Amino acid sequence: MANRKRKNQILFCVTDEEKQMIQEKMKSLGTTNMGAYLRKMAIDGYIIKVDYSEQRKLAAEVNKIGVNINQICKRINSTERIYAEDISELKSRMEDVWQLLKSKL
């Protein structure tokens, strides 16, 4: 305990309803550390949680398209020939990327 960074303790009491409200807010933020949550709220007064789920979905889709483009490029490099279908496929995949990006903006 001598090596603790935070040596000062602050105690306060809450009702059952207040405790439940605090726990619900913590749950909505995805945190289980009450000390860290209460400290952050006491110091800053607010916590902002950013939802990156849409960006993750978009990144996954762009990655899938990138894998397809890489497969086409590998085939072109291995055969040393570029076919009109390959160029058409690459353009189509790039258009898919642009459409995904446009739909999210």
C-alpha positions in Angstrom: 0.0 0.0 0.0 3.0 2.3 0.4 3.5 2.4 -3.3 0.0 3.6 -4.1 -0.2 6.5 -6.5 -3.5 7.7 -4.9 -3.2 7.9 -1.2 -6.2 10.1 -0.3 -9.6 8.4 0.1 -12.9 10.2 -0.4 -16.0 8.5 0.9 -19.6 9.4 0.2 -23.0 7.7 0.6 -25.7 7.2 -2.0 -29.2 5.7 -2.0 -30.0 2.4 -3.6 -31.6 4.2 -6.5 -28.5 6.4 -7.0 -26.2 3.4 -6.9 -28.3 1.7 -9.5 -28.2 4.8 -11.7 -24.4 5.0 -11.4 -24.1 1.3 -12.3 -26.4 1.7 -15.3 -24.4 4.6 -16.6 -21.2 2.6 -16.1 -22.7 -0.3 -17.9 -23.8 1.9 -20.9 -20.1 3.0 -21.1 -18.8 -0.5 -20.9 -16.8 0.1 -17.8 -16.7 -2.0 -14.6 -14.1 0.1 -12.6 -16.3 2.2 -10.3 -13.3 4.1 -8.8 -12.1 5.2 -12.2 -15.6 6.1 -13.4 -16.3 8.2 -10.3 -12.9 9.9 -10.4 -13.3 10.8 -14.1 -16.8 12.1 -13.4 -15.7 14.1 -10.4 -12.8 15.7 -12.2 -14.2 16.3 -15.7 -17.9 16.2 -15.1 -18.6 14.2 -18.3 -17.4 11.2 -20.2 -17.8 10.9 -24.0 -18.0 7.4 -25.5 -17.5 7.2 -29.2 -19.1 4.4 -31.1 -16.7 3.2 -33.8 -18.9 0.2 -34.9 -19.8 1.8 -38.3 -16.1 2.6 -39.0 -15.1 -1.0 -38.1 -17.8 -2.4 -40.5 -16.6 -0.1 -43.3 -12.9 -1.0 -42.7 -13.9 -4.7 -42.8 -15.7 -4.2 -46.1 -12.8 -2.2 -47.6 -10.5 -4.9 -46.5 -12.5 -7.6 -48.2 -12.5 -5.6 -51.4 -8.7 -5.1 -51.0 -8.2 -8.8 -50.8 -10.1 -9.3 -54.0 -8.0 -6.6 -55.7 -4.8 -8.3 -54.5 -6.0 -11.6 -55.9 -6.6 -10.0 -59.3 -3.2 -8.4 -59.2 -1.5 -11.7 -58.2 -3.2 -13.4 -61.2 -2.0 -10.6 -63.5 1.6 -10.8 -62.1 1.7 -14.6 -62.4 0.3 -14.7 -66.0 2.1 -11.5 -67.0 -1.1 -10.6 -69.0 -3.7 -8.1 -68.3 -7.1 -8.9 -69.7 -10.0 -6.5 -70.2 -12.0 -8.5 -67.6 -9.3 -7.9 -65.0 -9.3 -4.2 -65.6 -13.1 -4.2 -65.5 -13.1 -6.2 -62.2 -10.5 -3.8 -60.7 -12.7 -0.8 -61.7 -15.8 -2.5 -60.3 -14.1 -3.2 -56.9 -12.8 0.3 -56.7 -16.3 1.6 -57.4 -17.5 -0.6 -54.6 -15.1 1.1 -52.2 -16.3 4.6 -53.3 -19.9 3.6 -52.9 -19.3 2.3 -49.4 -17.5 5.5 -48.5 -20.2 7.7 -50.0 -22.9 5.9 -48.2 -21.2 6.4 -44.8 -20.6 10.1 -45.3 
